[in-house]
Amino acid sequence: MSLEDLNDEVQESYTEFDDELAVSLDRETRNELALLETALEPAETDELVRRAIHMLFQTTVDTGTLDFHLRSGFDVTYDEYLTGMTFDEMTGADQYPSMDDERRYQF
């Protein structure tokens, strides 16, 4: 897969999300959410879910987990996704033909 494939899949996922997302909760998650809501007193429970998504995203970026999965599935990193260019495109490495080792030093 490639950077273009990643962009296409992100766009597809983004358009599938509505402003509201129904999520089923198991017992443990429901208990944790209830405790967080009681302790943090957000305006709405939705705010806690938004914060949780932000924290999970930041953690996966900081630990390299996101890059690992992107490299495994799409052969790009998060930085490459953000710039819209692969590392080879940024450095110009994809502009030159491959070297022929047998003829490299012949004139």
C-alpha positions as CSV (number, residue, x, y, z in Angstrom):
1,M,0.0,0.0,0.0
2,S,1.1,3.6,-0.3
3,L,0.6,7.1,1.0
4,E,-2.3,7.6,-1.5
5,D,-4.0,4.4,-0.2
6,L,-3.7,5.7,3.4
7,N,-5.2,9.1,2.4
8,D,-8.1,7.4,0.7
9,E,-8.8,5.1,3.7
10,V,-8.6,8.0,6.1
11,Q,-11.0,10.1,4.0
12,E,-13.4,7.1,3.7
13,S,-13.3,6.5,7.5
14,Y,-13.8,10.3,8.2
15,T,-16.9,10.5,5.9
16,E,-18.4,7.4,7.6
17,F,-18.4,9.2,11.0
18,D,-21.5,11.2,11.8
19,D,-21.5,14.0,14.4
20,E,-22.7,11.3,16.9
21,L,-21.2,7.9,17.3
22,A,-23.0,5.1,19.1
23,V,-20.6,3.1,21.3
24,S,-21.5,0.0,23.3
25,L,-19.9,-0.1,26.7
26,D,-18.9,-3.2,28.7
27,R,-19.3,-3.3,32.5
28,E,-15.7,-2.3,33.2
29,T,-15.7,0.6,30.8
30,R,-19.1,1.8,32.2
31,N,-17.7,1.8,35.7
32,E,-14.5,3.6,34.7
33,L,-16.5,6.2,32.8
34,A,-18.9,6.7,35.7
35,L,-15.9,7.3,38.1
36,L,-14.3,9.7,35.7
37,E,-17.5,11.6,35.1
38,T,-18.0,11.9,38.9
39,A,-14.5,13.0,39.6
40,L,-13.9,15.4,36.6
41,E,-17.4,16.7,36.3
42,P,-17.3,17.5,32.6
43,A,-20.2,19.4,31.0
44,E,-21.1,16.3,29.1
45,T,-20.0,12.7,29.1
46,D,-19.0,13.1,25.4
47,E,-16.2,15.4,26.5
48,L,-14.5,12.5,28.4
49,V,-14.7,10.3,25.3
50,R,-13.2,13.1,23.2
51,R,-10.4,13.5,25.7
52,A,-9.8,9.7,25.7
53,I,-9.5,9.6,22.0
54,H,-7.0,12.5,22.0
55,M,-5.0,10.8,24.7
56,L,-4.9,7.5,22.9
57,F,-3.9,9.2,19.7
58,Q,-1.1,11.1,21.4
59,T,0.2,8.0,23.2
60,T,0.3,6.0,20.0
61,V,2.2,8.8,18.2
62,D,4.6,9.3,21.1
63,T,5.4,5.6,21.6
64,G,5.9,5.0,17.9
65,T,3.0,2.5,17.8
66,L,1.2,4.6,15.1
67,D,4.3,4.6,12.9
68,F,4.8,0.9,13.3
69,H,1.2,0.2,12.1
70,L,1.4,2.7,9.3
71,R,4.7,1.3,8.1
72,S,3.4,-2.2,8.3
73,G,0.1,-1.5,6.5
74,F,1.0,1.4,4.2
75,D,4.8,1.6,4.1
76,V,4.7,5.2,5.4
77,T,5.2,7.0,8.7
78,Y,3.0,9.6,10.4
79,D,5.4,12.4,9.4
80,E,5.2,11.3,5.8
81,Y,1.4,11.3,6.1
82,L,1.4,14.8,7.5
83,T,3.7,16.2,4.8
84,G,1.9,14.3,2.0
85,M,5.3,13.0,0.8
86,T,7.4,9.9,1.4
87,F,10.9,10.3,2.7
88,D,12.3,9.4,-0.7
89,E,10.2,12.1,-2.3
90,M,11.4,14.6,0.3
91,T,15.1,13.8,-0.2
92,G,14.9,13.4,-4.0
93,A,16.1,9.8,-3.8
94,D,13.4,8.6,-6.1
95,Q,14.5,10.9,-8.9
96,Y,17.7,9.1,-9.7
97,P,18.0,5.7,-11.5
98,S,19.5,2.8,-9.4
99,M,23.2,2.4,-9.6
100,D,24.7,-0.4,-11.7
101,D,27.5,-1.7,-9.5
102,E,29.3,-3.3,-12.4
103,R,29.5,-0.1,-14.4
104,R,29.7,2.4,-11.5
105,Y,33.4,3.3,-11.9
106,Q,33.7,2.9,-15.6
107,F,34.0,6.0,-17.8
